[in-house]
């Protein structure tokens, strides 16, 4: 197992993201979206493309250590009702990730 510092688009199903004391297994592909659904709107009403607007990524994952997290009370209990956590961010967000070593 290797520990990596990755940006949101570098995450993959099977990665374990370490966040708020949780170990979140990304067990399905990410949903990728523009913040407003089509492009980015600026205050002057113009729409820009991806060059000026970062895509958002939303990864649903299973919290592997939910009992430990509930006992620590770091995350509100209602947020963990189904042992699922949403890891989301754009291309600027960084995550500490546990990833299985790949055979050489």
C-alpha positions in Angstrom: 0.0 0.0 0.0 1.4 3.4 -0.9 0.3 6.8 0.4 0.0 9.5 -2.2 -0.9 13.2 -2.4 -3.3 13.5 -5.4 -5.6 16.0 -7.0 -9.2 15.2 -7.4 -9.0 14.2 -11.1 -6.2 11.8 -10.2 -8.4 9.7 -7.9 -9.6 6.3 -9.0 -12.2 3.7 -7.9 -10.5 1.6 -5.2 -8.5 4.5 -3.7 -8.9 5.1 0.0 -9.1 8.9 0.7 -8.1 10.0 4.2 -10.4 12.9 5.3 -11.5 14.1 8.8 -10.2 10.9 10.4 -12.2 8.8 7.9 -10.9 6.2 5.5 -13.2 6.6 2.5 -13.1 3.8 -0.1 -14.1 5.2 -3.5 -16.2 2.4 -4.7 -17.7 3.9 -7.9 -16.6 6.3 -10.6 -16.7 10.1 -10.1 -19.5 12.3 -11.4 -17.8 15.1 -13.3 -19.6 18.4 -13.8 -19.3 22.1 -14.5 -20.2 24.2 -11.5 -23.4 25.6 -13.2 -24.1 22.6 -15.4 -23.0 24.1 -18.7 -20.1 26.5 -18.5 -19.0 29.2 -16.1 -20.9 32.4 -15.8 -19.0 35.5 -14.9 -20.7 38.6 -13.2 -20.8 40.4 -16.6 -22.9 37.6 -18.0 -20.3 36.0 -20.2 -19.9 32.2 -20.4 -16.4 30.8 -20.5 -15.1 27.3 -21.3 -13.1 24.9 -19.3 -9.9 26.8 -19.7 -11.2 29.4 -17.2 -13.6 27.2 -15.3 -12.5 24.2 -13.2 -14.5 21.0 -13.5 -16.0 19.6 -10.3 -15.6 16.0 -9.3 -17.9 14.1 -6.9 -16.9 10.7 -5.6 -19.2 8.7 -3.4 -17.4 6.3 -1.1 -17.9 3.9 1.8 -16.5 5.0 5.2 -14.4 2.0 6.3 -13.9 3.0 9.9 -17.3 4.4 10.6 -17.4 3.2 14.3 -14.1 4.9 15.1 -15.3 8.1 13.4 -18.6 8.1 15.3 -16.8 7.5 18.6 -14.4 10.4 17.9 -17.3 12.7 17.0 -15.3 14.6 14.4 -18.1 14.3 11.9 -21.7 15.0 12.8 -23.6 11.7 13.3 -26.3 12.6 10.8 -23.6 12.9 8.1 -22.8 9.3 8.5 -26.3 7.8 8.6 -25.6 5.5 5.7 -21.8 5.0 6.1 -21.3 7.0 2.9 -19.2 10.1 2.3 -19.0 12.4 -0.7 -15.4 13.4 -1.6 -15.7 16.4 -3.9 -13.5 19.1 -5.2 -12.1 20.6 -8.3 -8.7 20.2 -9.9 -7.1 22.4 -7.2 -8.1 20.2 -4.3 -5.5 17.7 -3.0 -6.1 14.5 -1.0 -4.0 12.1 1.0 -4.8 8.7 -0.6 -3.9 5.1 0.2 -3.6 3.1 -3.0 -2.7 -0.5 -3.6 0.8 -1.0 -5.1 0.7 -1.8 -8.7 2.9 -4.8 -9.8 5.9 -3.7 -11.9 
